[in-house]
Amino acid sequence: MKKISILGSTGSIGVSTLDVVVHHPAEFSVAALAGGRNISLLKDQIRHFHPELAAVIDKEHADRLRAILPPDEKTVILWGPAGYREVARHRDAEMVVSAMVGSAGLVPTLEAIDAGKDIALANKETMVMAGSLVVERAREQHVRILPVDSEHCAIFQCLAGHQPDQVRRIILTASGGPFRTLSGAQLADVSPADALKHPNWVMGRKITIDSASMMNKGLEIIEAKWLFGVEMDHIDVLIHPKSIIHSMVEYIDGSVIAQLGIPDMRIPIAYALSFPERLPRREIPLDLIKTSPLEFFEPDLVRFPCMKLARDAGQAGGTMPAVLNGANEIAVETFLDGKIRFTDLPVVISEVLSRHRPTSSPTLDDILEADRWARQEAYCVVKHGINS
Ligand SMILES: NC(=O)c1ccc[n+]([C@@H]2O[C@H](COP(=O)([O-])OP(=O)(O)OC[C@H]3O[C@@H](n4cnc5c(N)ncnc54)[C@H](OP(=O)(O)O)[C@@H]3O)[C@@H](O)[C@H]2O)c1
């Protein structure tokens, strides 16, 4: 029986993780849960899993959550950074699922690593902002970082049993999102509602917009660099609209190893939770006859410049990726609020990147400061107008 804590239990990944727990009661139980503001769902999760601890974003939500829980419920309710720290460090948890969205996940994930917990990593922003720190601290603490992102879980499986120096390149696949076939002119007019309709995956709002803009793939290139210790020049992207091949690794002898499966996050989540074992799950089989043909295309960096912005920021290193990430979070937020157009996303981000003076070998404080600065600059760019 492995006890887990979940940071972001009320999100798409959190809910899928708890579904895996429900289907494997002999393998997993829940030590602690952390949500944000969705106290109604967190209440249901507490009633079902009876964690020792649960944490929410602030005192107001903690008070409201306590008020809607039955008096006999023993779960201790905490809040804010201190509450998230307790969830991340819970003494009984062997593994922490890092599934908050955005930069909010960074500090709790580092707390979990410092407490020696293995990490099932969904929160890619943690790796983008602070990959070097995460890798270093995980090494010091002998902590395993198991990727939950379907592409990285695929690469992890394709690398198993092979020599790292025999890898020629990693090939990340991308669905291309809902706007893959639209022209540049059409992209200027898409609405947040259009962008939130991902063709293959049901996910949280931020990652769904990142998928539509292809920023998600850019973030994943940086994530792959840190997770697998591969230079970014050796990480390619291929558009594969059906999301059946989740990624591939090409070796020096010309062999390419791929991992396939239907697009269902419960598969990579279960693998991260149970590694090196595999858990049986009958209702999610892959039917290659029904899914054929599988097609592949080159990414179009002119219509979707975000991926290149991310690659360049990752190459530049230092605080640049944290700035990219912070500016992107604000660009996505303001797009969802109807304040900027879809095609303004890369404009805002590149403007903020161009204003940044990066720090090399940043500390955690440098990274958090770069994130704060990038958010503030991105709001400024949005407020004072965009020259796109
Ligand atoms: N969804 C996927 O299929 C998928 C696939 C690969 C990777 N990922 C990555 O996994 C992470 C989570 O994605 P998701 O789709 O599950 O997102 P989501 O559905 O939006 O869920 C986000 C979670 O984070 C919590 N949260 C939001 N803001 C917070 C804050 N400031 N402080 C603390 N908690 C906060 C939310 O709480 P409330 O809702 O209670 O406010 C929720 O529990 C992201 O980094 C994403 O890139 C997701």
The ligand as an SDF file (V2000), in Angstrom:
LIG
                    3D

 48 52  0  0  0  0  0  0  0  0999 V2000
   -4.8480   17.9740  -17.5330 N   0  0  0  0  0  0  0  0  0  0  0  0
   -3.9910   17.2510  -18.2000 C   0  0  0  0  0  0  0  0  0  0  0  0
   -4.3670   16.3500  -18.9450 O   0  0  0  0  0  0  0  0  0  0  0  0
   -2.5010   17.5020  -18.0550 C   0  0  0  0  0  0  0  0  0  0  0  0
   -1.6150   16.7360  -18.8220 C   0  0  0  0  0  0  0  0  0  0  0  0
   -0.2520   16.9230  -18.6370 C   0  0  0  0  0  0  0  0  0  0  0  0
    0.2080   17.8540  -17.7410 C   0  0  0  0  0  0  0  0  0  0  0  0
   -0.6930   18.6060  -17.0240 N   0  0  0  0  0  0  0  0  0  0  0  0
   -0.1630   19.5980  -16.0980 C   0  0  0  0  0  0  0  0  0  0  0  0
   -0.6950   19.3370  -14.8120 O   0  0  0  0  0  0  0  0  0  0  0  0
   -0.9140   20.5470  -14.1000 C   0  0  0  0  0  0  0  0  0  0  0  0
   -2.3760   20.6060  -13.6980 C   0  0  0  0  0  0  0  0  0  0  0  0
   -3.1620   20.6490  -14.8730 O   0  0  0  0  0  0  0  0  0  0  0  0
   -4.7380   20.4610  -14.8140 P   0  0  0  0  0  0  0  0  0  0  0  0
   -5.1870   20.3470  -16.2190 O   0  0  0  0  0  0  0  0  0  0  0  0
   -5.0790   19.3730  -13.8430 O   0  0  0  0  0  0  0  0  0  0  0  0
   -5.1670   21.8880  -14.2400 O   0  0  0  0  0  0  0  0  0  0  0  0
   -6.5600   22.2980  -13.5670 P   0  0  0  0  0  0  0  0  0  0  0  0
   -7.6360   21.3520  -13.9500 O   0  0  0  0  0  0  0  0  0  0  0  0
   -6.7600   23.7350  -13.8670 O   0  0  0  0  0  0  0  0  0  0  0  0
   -6.2750   22.0920  -11.9960 O   0  0  0  0  0  0  0  0  0  0  0  0
   -5.3660   22.8920  -11.3340 C   0  0  0  0  0  0  0  0  0  0  0  0
   -5.2870   22.5420   -9.8680 C   0  0  0  0  0  0  0  0  0  0  0  0
   -4.4340   23.5080   -9.2250 O   0  0  0  0  0  0  0  0  0  0  0  0
   -5.1780   24.1920   -8.2010 C   0  0  0  0  0  0  0  0  0  0  0  0
   -4.7390   25.5700   -8.1890 N   0  0  0  0  0  0  0  0  0  0  0  0
   -4.9660   26.5350   -9.1120 C   0  0  0  0  0  0  0  0  0  0  0  0
   -4.3610   27.6800   -8.7490 N   0  0  0  0  0  0  0  0  0  0  0  0
   -3.7640   27.4440   -7.5550 C   0  0  0  0  0  0  0  0  0  0  0  0
   -3.0000   28.2490   -6.6580 C   0  0  0  0  0  0  0  0  0  0  0  0
   -2.7270   29.5270   -6.9300 N   0  0  0  0  0  0  0  0  0  0  0  0
   -2.5280   27.6770   -5.5450 N   0  0  0  0  0  0  0  0  0  0  0  0
   -2.8020   26.3660   -5.2710 C   0  0  0  0  0  0  0  0  0  0  0  0
   -3.5350   25.5700   -6.0660 N   0  0  0  0  0  0  0  0  0  0  0  0
   -4.0070   26.1020   -7.2030 C   0  0  0  0  0  0  0  0  0  0  0  0
   -6.6420   24.0500   -8.6180 C   0  0  0  0  0  0  0  0  0  0  0  0
   -7.4790   24.2350   -7.4880 O   0  0  0  0  0  0  0  0  0  0  0  0
   -9.0440   24.6870   -7.5960 P   0  0  0  0  0  0  0  0  0  0  0  0
   -9.5630   24.1720   -8.8920 O   0  0  0  0  0  0  0  0  0  0  0  0
   -9.6370   24.0470   -6.3770 O   0  0  0  0  0  0  0  0  0  0  0  0
   -9.0560   26.1760   -7.5000 O   0  0  0  0  0  0  0  0  0  0  0  0
   -6.6270   22.6240   -9.1370 C   0  0  0  0  0  0  0  0  0  0  0  0
   -6.6260   21.7120   -8.0850 O   0  0  0  0  0  0  0  0  0  0  0  0
   -0.5120   21.6790  -15.0580 C   0  0  0  0  0  0  0  0  0  0  0  0
    0.8010   22.0670  -14.7750 O   0  0  0  0  0  0  0  0  0  0  0  0
   -0.5770   21.0340  -16.4300 C   0  0  0  0  0  0  0  0  0  0  0  0
    0.3100   21.6110  -17.3550 O   0  0  0  0  0  0  0  0  0  0  0  0
   -2.0240   18.4380  -17.1640 C   0  0  0  0  0  0  0  0  0  0  0  0
  1  2  1  0
  2  3  2  0
  2  4  1  0
  4  5  1  0
  4 48  2  0
  5  6  2  0
  6  7  1  0
  7  8  2  0
  8  9  1  0
  8 48  1  0
  9 10  1  0
  9 46  1  0
 10 11  1  0
 11 12  1  0
 11 44  1  0
 12 13  1  0
 13 14  1  0
 14 15  2  0
 14 16  1  0
 14 17  1  0
 17 18  1  0
 18 19  2  0
 18 20  1  0
 18 21  1  0
 21 22  1  0
 22 23  1  0
 23 24  1  0
 23 42  1  0
 24 25  1  0
 25 26  1  0
 25 36  1  0
 26 27  1  0
 26 35  1  0
 27 28  2  0
 28 29  1  0
 29 30  1  0
 29 35  2  0
 30 31  1  0
 30 32  2  0
 32 33  1  0
 33 34  2  0
 34 35  1  0
 36 37  1  0
 36 42  1  0
 37 38  1  0
 38 39  2  0
 38 40  1  0
 38 41  1  0
 42 43  1  0
 44 45  1  0
 44 46  1  0
 46 47  1  0
M  CHG  2   8   1  16  -1
M  END
$$$$
